[in-house]
Amino acid sequence: MSKSAFSPADILIPFDCGLTKWAVVACDQYTSEPEYWERVDKYVGNAPSTLRLILPESKLEDPNVEEEIEKIHQTMDKYLEEGRLRPLEDSLLFLERQLDDGKTRLGLIGKLDLEEYNYEKGSGTPIRATEGTVLSRIPPRMKVRRGAAIELPHIMVLIDDPDKKIIEPLASADAKKKMHQVYISTLMEKGGRVTGYRLSPEQTKAVMMQLDELSDPARFEKFYNAPGKPVLTFAMGDGNHSLATAKACWEEIKATLSPEEQKTHPARYALVELVNLHDDSLEFEAIHRVLFDVDPQALLADFIAAYPGAYKGQGEGHQIKYFIGQESGYVTVPNPTHQLAVGTLQTFLDKYLEEKGGKIDYIHGEDVTARLASQPNAIGFVLPSMAKSELFPTVIFDGALPRKTFSMGHAHDKRFYLEARKIK
């Protein structure tokens, strides 16, 4: 028996339909662009599609949302009755995703044990959130998952494998000869192209042994110089609130089951894509902050006063650039207690907004941050990009990062729904 929280799954694959219309992007993308989803709806038409099995988050507040959810559940049942989804039992799938920029992202589809996951702050489980979970975002998603016969994942989970021993070797020609190609398709709306392969039993066994090694407490302690810290093997990349929803629904179901039933109930698990943090296609982009309806100079003074020895200018410690009107400069916080500059800044901002009010927005791009901060009663902060190698140590030593710490790729690069799994 593997010790890993990740394992092979009974994966449902679409049958007898055009995959380009079947696969659509994660539901939490393009929430401010309803025209995107209207365009996809028109393109899909009456063809079988995961568009009919998910609820775009842009529709969460619609007045007829309950009817939409009921329709989703009915369509799931219909597709299952029609044999639209065929099972690959006890399988791992290797994915090659050619992105729009020409890079290729490699992944591994299987299931995670939700008993090994906790999204709450301070969690010490092997599967952990990397950013703060907004609890208010979970109940609306639970309405969709409750009553659903199947789940479709847009969850991407990261492993820290700098030597690229686990997933990357599966891309070799020799490795692919031992696999069975399950699907290949272009993806709509600049999504690129995706190919899925089913691993052989021998390859599956080898991967599971390698994941066991990654989970070994002695290896973890030495690798991260983290004596006494609980092992972290799987860190959330994308879809944190989707996995948190699966966990919350499982806790509801779990309470109705005997201990024996809990061991094998399908809702105990969630289908995910495992990706190596060190995959060449993954790039972390910093997300900046702009505060509105504040006294910018007073806020800046309070920020400097909040940390002993902090000062205007550049030096040793966390350097954070600011914009006020046409003015720009740096604040340096020496001897920071947080691993990352975003932790230093966000800890202050959360307290400031709670006590003194104002609004915050999260911005991509220094030029946009500077432009927005040129407005009256506004200040912008530009954060340095986070190195990928900092993610696991930061979560291990600091806990979950502040929300909106980093972004992984563009919206059209996110996971597309294609595979599914029964959860009833």
N, C-alpha and C positions, 0 to 999 in steps of 0.2 A: 504493500500500500504506500502510495506517495504521501509525503508530509506536506506537500504544497497546497495552498488554498486554491490554486488554479488546476483544472483537470479537463479531460476530454468531455464532450457533451453530445447529446442527441440533437444534432443540428438540422433544422428544416431548410431545404433549398427550393427555390421556386422552380416549377416544372411547366413546360409547354407555354412559355410567355416570353415576350421581348424584354430582355433585362434592362435595356436603356430606359424604357418607360417604367419598369418595375422599381428600379432603385432611385430613391430621392434622398436629398441631403438631410442632415440632422435637424430635428424640429425646432431647435433653439437658435437657428440661424435666420438672418434676414427678418428679424422681428419688426423692424421699422420700415420694411419694404414690402408691403402687401402685394405690390405689383409683381414681385418675384414669384410668390406662391400662386397668383392668378395666372401667370404665364405658364408655370408648371402644370397647373390644373388643365389649362387649355391644351397643352402638349400631350398630356396623358390621355385625356378624353375618357373613353369607356374601357380602355385597356386595363388588365390586372396591374395593380401598382401598390407599393407600400404607402403611397400618398393617401390611400383609403384606409390605411391601418394605423396612421399616426395623426396627432393633432398639432399642427404648427402653432408655436407659442404665440404667434401674432393673433391667434383666434381664442386664446384662453379667456379673454374677457367678453367674448361675443355673447349676446343675449340668448342665443340658441345653442350654447355650448353643450348642454346636457343631451340635446338631440344628436349633436355631432358625435358625442362619445358613444351613445347607443348605436348609432350607425356604424361606427368603427368596430364595436364588438360583434355586430351582426355580420359585417364583412369578413372578420376573422373566421367566424364559424362557417361562413359560406365557402371561403377559400379552402378550409380544411375538408369540408364535405366534398368539394369538387376534386380533391386530390391535387390542388394547386401547389401544395407544399409537400415535398417528399423527404423522409428522414434519412440522415446519415448517422447511424448509431455509433455512440462511443468514439467520437472523432475529434481530431484537431485539424483545423484548416490553416494552411499557409497562404497569406495574401501578398500579392505584389500590386501596389497601387501606383501607377504612373501619374504623377500630378501634372497640372497644367503648365508648370514652369519647367517640365522635363525631368525633374528629379523623381526617384522611385522610393516609396515608403514601404517597408516590410512589416508584416504583422502576423499574429497567430491568434486564431479564434478558438475560444474554449469557454468554460464557465468558471466563475468565482464563487466560493462558498461565503454567503453573506454572514454566516456565524463568525467569520474571521475578519469582519469589517465593522468599523464604527466611525460615523462621520462627526461625532461630537468632539468639541475642543478638548485637547489633552489625551486623545485616544492613543493607546499603545498596541493596537491590533496590527497584524501583518499587512492588511490592506488599509490604507489611510487616505483621507482627503488631503490635498496639497494646499488648498485655499479654504478660507472660511465658508461654511455652508450656511446659506440663508434659509432658515427654517420655514419662513412664510412661503417659499417657493415649492415646498414639498406637497402640501395638501391638494392643490389643483392638479398636480401630476398623478396623485394617488387615485383620483377619480377615473383617470384613463386606465390605469393598471388594474384597479379593482374590476372584476368581471371580465377581464381580458383573457382569452384562451391562450394567447401566445405573447411573447415579448420580442421586440426588434431592437437590437442594441445600436446606440451611437456612442457607446462608452469606449474610451481609449485609455488603457492603463499602462503605466510605464514601469519597466524594470531597469536597473542600473547595471549594465553589462558592458563596461568600457572595452573589454577585449573582444566583444562581438562573437562570443562562443555559442550562443543559444539560437537566435533567430537567423542571423545573417548567413550561416553555412547552408541553410535550406534553399538559398537562392542559386546555388551552384547547379550546373547542368547535370552532374552525377546524382545529386540529391533529388532533383525533379524527376529523373528517370524512375525513381522508386515510388513516386507519388502518382495519384490519379487526378488529372485536371477536372475540376467540377464545373467551373464556369469561366467565361471570359467575356467582357463587355465594355463598350465605351459608356461613360457616364454623362448625363445631361449637364447643361449649364456650366461649362468649363471644369467639370469634375474629373476629367482625364480618362483613365482606363483602369480596370481592375481585373485581376485573374486570381482564381481561388483553386488551391490544390489540397487534396486530402492526404495527410501523412500516412505512411505505412505503419503497421503496428510496431515495427522495430524503431522507426524514427520517433514515434510517439513516446515509446519507452525511454529513449535516449534523452528527449527533451524534458520529460518529467524528472529524470535523474539529475539533469543540470539545474532545473528549478529547485530541486531539493537542496542542492549544494548552495544555491543562492540564498536559501532560507536558513542555512545552518547558523546557529547562534555564535559559535566560535569564529566562523569566517566573518560574520557581520561585525562582531566586536573588534576584530583586528582591522578589517577593511576601513571602517569609519572611525577607529579609535574611540569607541563608544561603550566602554565597560558599564554594565548595569542598565543600558538602554534597551527597551524592548525591540525586537527585530522588526524592521520595515522592509518588506520585499516588493510590494506592489503599491505604487503611488499614482493617484488619479492624474490623468492628463486632460481629457475632455469627458464631459458627461457626468460630472460629480453629482449634480442634483438628480440625474436619472438613476444613478446607483443608490443614492440616498432614498429615493422613492421606492426602489425595489426592496431596500432594507426595511423601511417603515411598513410596507405591505406585508413582508415576511413576518415581522413581529406580530402583526394582527393575526395572521393565519396560524402562526406557531402557537399562540395562546389557546387555540381550539384543538390542538393535536396531542396525542400521547407522545411520550419520549421516543418510542419506536417509530411512529409515523413521521416525527420531525427529521429523522435521519435521512429519509429518502424523498420527502416531498419536493416536487420540482420547483416550487416557489422559493425554496431555500437557496437557490442558485441564480446567478445572473450571467447572461451571455455577454462577453466582452472581447475586444481586440487588444492583445498584448503587443506593445511596441517598445523597442529598446530606446531608452533616453538618448543614446549615442548614435541613433540612426542618422545618416548623413542628411536626410531630408528635413529633419526637425530643427526649426530655428525658433528661439525664444525672442519675442519682441517686448520691449518695456511698454507699460501702460502708464501714462502720465496723469496728473491731477490738475483740475482747475476749480477754484472756489469762487462762487458768485455771492453777491449780497453780503459782503463782508468789508471791514476796514482793512485793506491789504497791508498797510504799514504796521498796524497794530497786531495783526495776525503774525506777520513776520517777526516782530519783536517778541511776541509770546512764544513762538517756536524756538527762538534762540534762548529765551529764558527757561524753557522747559528742560534743557539738557545742560548739566554742569560743563562749563568751559566752551560751549558752542559759540561760534563767532561768524561774522560775515567774512567771506574770503575762502580761498582754497588751501587745504592742508591735509594732515594725516587724519584718517577717520572716514566717516561717511560724508561725501560731498553731494549736495543737492542743489541743482540750479533752479533759480526762480525768475519769474517775469512779473513785473508790475507796470502797467502802461508801457512806456518806452524804456523803462529801466530793467536791467537784468544783472544778475550776480549769482554768487554761491553762498550757501550756508554750510559750514563744516561742523560736524558733531564728532569730537574726538572720543576715543575709547568707547565706542557704541556697545550697548548690551545686546542689540539685535544682530543677527547674522547679515541681514541685508538692509540697504538704505530705505527700501520701501517699508520695512517694519518700523524703523525709526520715525519716518514721516507719518505713516498711517496711524500709529499709536497716538501721536499728538493730535492729528486731524480729527479722529473719532471723538476724543475728549473735547476738543475745541467746538466742534459742531453741536455736540450734546449740550454744552454749557452756554454757548454764545449764538448758536444758530448759523444760518447760511446754507448754501447748496453746494454739492460737489458733483463733478462730472469726470468720467474716465475717458482719456483721449489717446488716440494713436497719432504719433508724429509730433516732433518738437515744434515745427512751423505752425501747426494748428493750435498747439498749446499757447504759443506766443501770441498768436492773433486773438484768441479768446481772452487772454489775460490783459490785452490792451484796452478792454472795455472798462468803464467805470466800476468801482467796487468789486474788482476781480483780482485774483492772483493765481499764477500758474506755477506748478512745480514739475520739473523734468527729472525723471529718474534714470539712472544708468541701467543698461540692459543686464539681465541676470545671466550669468554663465550656466549652461546646462549642468555642469558638474556641481553647482551649488545647491541644486534642488533637494536631493536626498539628505545631505548633511543639515540643511536648514530645517527640514521637516522633522528630522530626528532630534535636533537640539532645541529648536524654537517652537515646534508644533506647526500646525497649519499656517500657511502664509496669509497675509491680508488678502482680502478679495481683490481681484483685478491686479494681481502682481505681474503676470506675464500672459502673453497670447502665443498660441502655437499655430502659426500658419493662417492663411486666409479662409474666409467662409466656405469657398468652393473646394477647399482641401479637406474639410472635415469628413468624418465617416458618412458614407451613404448607407441607408438601410438596404440590406439584401438578404442576409440570413435571418432566421427566426428560431425560436425554441418554445415548446409547450411549457406553460407554467401552471396548468391545472391538471 
